[in-house]
Amino acid sequence: MVFAGSASRRLGEAIAGRLGVQLGASEVIRFSEGNLFVRVLDNVRGRDVFIVQGTAFPANDNFVELLFWIDALNRASAASVTAVIPYFSYAKGDKKDEPRVSIRGRVCADAIQAAGVDRVVTLDLHAPQVHGFFTLPVDDLYALPVLCDAVAAKGLTDLVVVAPDAGYAKKARQWANRLHAPTAIADKRRVDHTESAEIVELIGSVAGRTALIVDDFTITAGTLTDAARVLVERGATDVYAAVSHALLTDPANERLDASPIRRLFTTDSVETQPAGLSAKVEVVSVAGLFAEAIRRIAARESVSVLFQ
């Protein structure tokens, strides 16, 4: 059985449609003081249940709602509960890189396990080591094949794949291999905890080529638009971008509209953005990817084929 929380209702319905099942009946009530109340309206006793709930805006409310769904399904005697988390927001907090800070990803993983989940399915974790914060199976699916197909369908010529920083270079090479293109790397400098970074150098040639900037997520689109400006300065004839998760807070749409980026490809992992999407954003659904993962897990089949 497949259920969807309030953060991923559209994706949950699309996944259920791909599986040929009816989305489970449920309700969420928000009380005036901010409390959440969740209720499962279908009988789940003895069933393998998948709850689709992202943890984007508002991140804390949606994360707590996910915990409540896991608890409610367990108390309703589900045989197993799998949390399908299209966007795991606190994966950025994967290490203690400053004094007296929380490893937020670990705290979230502990909370999810304490709520009683049996398995987690997610998409492009920002920090792959978050896998190790769990002591249960975690399937971190890749949006790369879905987004690459969308890019390839545009028939772009003389393509070069650009990593926004050295840390994403390995993943950018995977994009480049699939798209049969060379790579370049932007040298990004981040000096504080503001959601902005500065592109200070470009490694590789983009002159006379169509540049595709790839990343796992964007919030303000600052890095993407700054990189696009540098690419045009270095002779790129056209600029596109692709990210797995488009959070896109208020300044993002204005920046995209004013930037040289012709099109931003992203998935439907986030559907609660605080502002509408720019006309430059093209959303590609990952419902089929999640549906196939769910089908395989329910049938006790290998999921590894989805990572090839």
C-alpha positions as CSV (number, residue, x, y, z in Angstrom):
1,M,0.0,0.0,0.0
2,V,1.2,3.5,-0.8
3,F,0.4,6.6,1.2
4,A,1.5,10.2,0.7
5,G,2.1,12.9,3.3
6,S,1.3,16.6,2.7
7,A,4.7,17.4,1.4
8,S,4.6,14.9,-1.5
9,R,1.0,14.4,-2.4
10,R,1.3,14.9,-6.1
11,L,4.4,12.6,-6.4
12,G,2.7,10.0,-4.2
13,E,-0.4,10.0,-6.5
14,A,1.9,9.7,-9.6
15,I,3.8,6.8,-8.0
16,A,0.6,5.0,-7.1
17,G,-0.6,5.5,-10.7
18,R,2.5,4.0,-12.0
19,L,2.0,1.0,-9.8
20,G,-1.6,0.7,-10.7
21,V,-2.8,1.0,-7.1
22,Q,-5.1,3.5,-5.3
23,L,-3.3,5.9,-3.0
24,G,-4.1,5.1,0.6
25,A,-6.6,7.3,2.4
26,S,-5.2,9.5,5.1
27,E,-5.6,13.0,6.6
28,V,-3.4,15.6,8.2
29,I,-4.9,18.2,10.6
30,R,-2.9,21.3,11.6
31,F,-4.1,22.9,14.9
32,S,-4.0,26.6,15.5
33,E,-1.0,26.3,17.9
34,G,1.1,24.5,15.3
35,N,0.5,20.9,16.3
36,L,0.1,18.2,13.6
37,F,-2.4,15.3,13.7
38,V,-2.1,12.5,11.2
39,R,-4.6,9.6,10.7
40,V,-4.5,6.6,8.5
41,L,-8.0,5.9,7.1
42,D,-7.4,2.5,5.5
43,N,-6.8,-0.8,7.1
44,V,-3.0,-1.6,6.8
45,R,-2.9,-4.6,9.1
46,G,-0.3,-7.1,7.8
47,R,0.5,-5.0,4.7
48,D,3.8,-3.7,3.4
49,V,3.3,0.1,3.5
50,F,5.3,2.8,1.7
51,I,4.8,6.4,2.9
52,V,6.0,9.1,0.5
53,Q,6.9,12.3,2.4
54,G,9.7,14.8,1.5
55,T,11.2,17.1,4.1
56,A,11.4,20.4,2.2
57,F,9.4,23.5,3.0
58,P,8.5,23.8,5.8
59,A,11.4,21.4,6.6
60,N,10.8,20.9,10.3
61,D,7.0,20.5,10.0
62,N,7.4,18.0,7.2
63,F,10.1,16.0,9.0
64,V,7.9,15.7,12.1
65,E,4.9,14.7,10.0
66,L,7.0,11.9,8.5
67,L,7.8,10.6,12.0
68,F,4.1,10.7,12.9
69,W,3.2,8.7,9.8
70,I,5.8,6.0,10.6
71,D,4.5,5.7,14.1
72,A,0.8,5.7,13.1
73,L,1.4,3.0,10.5
74,N,3.3,0.8,13.0
75,R,0.5,1.3,15.6
76,A,-2.0,0.2,12.9
77,S,-0.1,-3.1,12.6
78,A,1.5,-2.7,9.2
79,A,3.8,-5.6,8.5
80,S,6.5,-3.2,7.3
81,V,6.9,0.5,6.9
82,T,9.2,2.0,4.2
83,A,9.8,5.8,4.3
84,V,10.1,7.1,0.7
85,I,11.8,10.5,1.2
86,P,12.2,12.2,-2.2
87,Y,14.3,15.0,-0.6
88,F,16.1,14.5,2.7
89,S,16.8,18.1,3.7
90,Y,19.2,17.5,6.6
91,A,21.6,15.4,4.7
92,K,23.8,18.5,4.4
93,G,24.5,18.2,8.2
94,D,26.7,15.1,7.8
95,K,29.8,16.0,9.9
96,K,31.1,18.1,12.8
97,D,33.3,20.5,10.9
98,E,33.1,23.3,13.5
99,P,33.2,23.3,17.3
100,R,29.9,22.9,19.2
101,V,27.6,22.1,16.2
102,S,25.1,19.3,15.7
103,I,25.5,16.5,13.1
104,R,22.0,17.1,12.0
105,G,21.8,14.3,9.5
106,R,22.6,11.8,12.2
107,V,20.0,13.2,14.6
108,C,17.3,12.9,11.8
109,A,18.4,9.3,11.0
110,D,18.2,8.3,14.7
111,A,14.7,9.9,14.9
112,I,13.4,8.1,11.8
113,Q,14.7,4.8,13.2
114,A,13.3,5.4,16.6
115,A,9.8,6.1,15.1
116,G,9.9,2.5,13.8
117,V,10.7,2.5,10.1
118,D,12.0,-0.7,8.4
119,R,13.6,0.8,5.3
120,V,14.3,4.2,3.7
121,V,14.2,5.1,0.0
122,T,15.5,8.5,-1.0
123,L,16.9,10.4,-4.0
124,D,20.4,11.8,-4.4
125,L,21.5,12.4,-0.8
126,H,23.7,15.4,-0.6
127,A,26.1,13.5,1.5
128,P,26.3,9.7,0.7
129,Q,27.8,9.0,4.1
130,V,24.4,9.6,5.6
131,H,23.8,6.0,4.6
132,G,26.0,5.0,7.5
133,F,23.9,7.0,10.0
134,F,21.2,4.3,9.6
135,T,21.4,0.7,10.8
136,L,18.7,-0.4,8.4
137,P,18.5,-0.6,4.5
138,V,18.7,2.7,2.6
139,D,18.2,2.9,-1.1
140,D,19.6,6.2,-2.4
141,L,18.2,6.4,-6.0
142,Y,19.9,8.4,-8.8
143,A,18.0,11.1,-10.7
144,L,20.9,11.2,-13.2
145,P,19.4,8.8,-15.8
146,V,16.1,10.5,-15.8
147,L,17.6,14.0,-16.1
148,C,20.1,12.9,-18.7
149,D,17.3,11.6,-20.9
150,A,15.5,14.9,-20.6
151,V,18.7,16.8,-21.6
152,A,19.5,14.4,-24.5
153,A,15.9,14.9,-25.8
154,K,16.8,18.5,-26.5
155,G,19.4,17.5,-29.0
156,L,22.1,19.9,-27.7
157,T,25.3,19.9,-29.7
158,D,28.9,20.4,-28.6
159,L,28.0,19.8,-25.0
160,V,30.3,20.2,-22.0
161,V,29.3,19.2,-18.5
162,V,30.3,21.6,-15.8
163,A,30.6,20.7,-12.1
164,P,29.9,23.7,-9.8
165,D,32.7,22.8,-7.5
166,A,35.5,20.2,-7.1
167,G,33.4,18.1,-4.7
168,Y,30.8,17.4,-7.5
169,A,33.4,16.6,-10.1
170,K,33.1,12.8,-9.8
171,K,29.4,12.9,-10.2
172,A,29.7,15.4,-13.1
173,R,32.0,12.8,-14.9
174,Q,29.1,10.3,-14.6
175,W,26.8,12.8,-16.3
176,A,29.5,13.4,-19.0
177,N,30.0,9.7,-19.6
178,R,26.3,9.2,-20.1
179,L,26.0,12.3,-22.4
180,H,29.3,11.5,-24.2
181,A,30.7,15.0,-23.4
182,P,33.8,16.4,-21.8
183,T,33.8,18.0,-18.3
184,A,34.9,21.3,-16.7
185,I,35.0,22.3,-13.1
186,A,34.1,25.7,-11.5
187,D,36.1,26.6,-8.4
188,K,33.6,27.7,-5.9
189,R,34.4,29.6,-2.6
190,R,32.0,29.7,0.3
191,V,33.1,31.8,3.2
192,D,30.2,31.6,5.6
193,H,26.7,30.0,6.2
194,T,24.8,32.3,3.9
195,E,23.2,30.5,1.0
196,S,25.7,32.0,-1.5
197,A,29.1,31.2,-3.0
198,E,31.5,32.8,-5.3
199,I,32.9,31.3,-8.5
200,V,36.5,32.3,-8.6
201,E,38.0,30.1,-11.4
202,L,37.1,27.6,-14.2
203,I,39.1,24.5,-14.9
204,G,38.6,23.3,-18.5
205,S,37.5,24.8,-21.8
206,V,33.9,25.8,-22.6
207,A,34.6,28.1,-25.5
208,G,32.3,27.5,-28.4
209,R,30.3,24.8,-26.5
210,T,26.9,24.4,-24.9
211,A,27.5,24.2,-21.2
212,L,25.4,22.1,-18.8
213,I,25.9,22.9,-15.1
214,V,25.0,19.9,-12.9
215,D,24.4,19.7,-9.2
216,D,22.4,17.8,-6.6
217,F,20.3,20.8,-5.4
218,T,19.8,24.5,-5.6
219,I,18.2,26.9,-3.1
220,T,18.7,30.4,-4.2
221,A,20.2,29.6,-7.7
222,G,23.1,31.9,-6.7
223,T,25.8,29.3,-7.6
224,L,24.1,28.3,-10.8
225,T,23.7,31.8,-12.1
226,D,27.2,32.9,-11.0
227,A,28.6,29.9,-12.8
228,A,26.5,30.7,-15.9
229,R,27.9,34.2,-16.0
230,V,31.5,32.9,-15.8
231,L,30.8,30.3,-18.5
232,V,29.5,33.0,-20.9
233,E,32.5,35.1,-20.2
234,R,34.7,32.1,-21.0
235,G,33.1,31.7,-24.4
236,A,30.2,29.2,-23.9
237,T,27.6,29.7,-26.6
238,D,24.7,28.5,-24.5
239,V,24.1,27.5,-20.9
240,Y,21.7,24.9,-19.4
241,A,21.5,23.5,-15.8
242,A,20.2,20.4,-14.2
243,V,19.7,19.6,-10.5
244,S,18.0,16.8,-8.7
245,H,16.2,19.0,-6.2
246,A,15.0,22.5,-6.9
247,L,14.1,24.2,-3.6
248,L,14.1,27.7,-5.2
249,T,13.4,30.2,-2.4
250,D,12.3,33.7,-3.4
251,P,15.4,35.3,-5.0
252,A,15.9,32.1,-7.1
253,N,13.3,32.8,-9.8
254,E,14.4,36.4,-10.4
255,R,18.0,35.3,-10.6
256,L,17.1,32.5,-13.1
257,D,15.1,34.9,-15.2
258,A,17.9,37.4,-15.4
259,S,20.6,34.8,-16.0
260,P,22.1,33.4,-19.2
261,I,20.6,29.9,-18.3
262,R,18.2,28.9,-21.0
263,R,16.6,26.0,-19.2
264,L,16.9,24.4,-15.7
265,F,16.0,20.7,-15.6
266,T,14.9,19.3,-12.3
267,T,12.8,16.5,-10.8
268,D,9.5,16.6,-8.9
269,S,11.2,15.6,-5.6
270,V,10.2,19.0,-4.1
271,E,6.6,20.3,-4.6
272,T,6.3,22.8,-1.7
273,Q,8.5,25.7,-3.0
274,P,7.5,29.0,-1.3
275,A,7.3,30.7,-4.7
276,G,6.1,29.6,-8.1
277,L,8.7,28.2,-10.6
278,S,10.3,30.3,-13.2
279,A,9.3,29.7,-16.8
280,K,12.9,28.5,-17.4
281,V,12.4,25.5,-15.1
282,E,11.4,22.1,-16.7
283,V,10.3,19.5,-14.2
284,V,10.9,15.8,-15.0
285,S,9.0,13.3,-13.0
286,V,10.8,10.6,-11.0
287,A,7.5,8.8,-10.2
288,G,8.5,5.9,-12.5
289,L,11.9,5.5,-10.7
290,F,10.3,5.4,-7.3
291,A,7.5,3.2,-8.4
292,E,10.0,0.6,-9.8
293,A,12.0,0.7,-6.5
294,I,8.8,0.2,-4.5
295,R,7.7,-2.7,-6.8
296,R,11.0,-4.4,-6.4
297,I,11.2,-4.0,-2.6
298,A,7.6,-5.3,-2.2
299,A,8.4,-8.3,-4.4
300,R,11.7,-9.0,-2.5
301,E,13.7,-8.3,-5.7
302,S,17.0,-6.6,-6.1
303,V,17.0,-2.8,-6.4
304,S,20.6,-2.7,-7.6
305,V,19.6,-2.7,-11.3
306,L,18.3,0.9,-10.7
307,F,21.8,2.1,-9.9
308,Q,23.3,1.0,-13.3
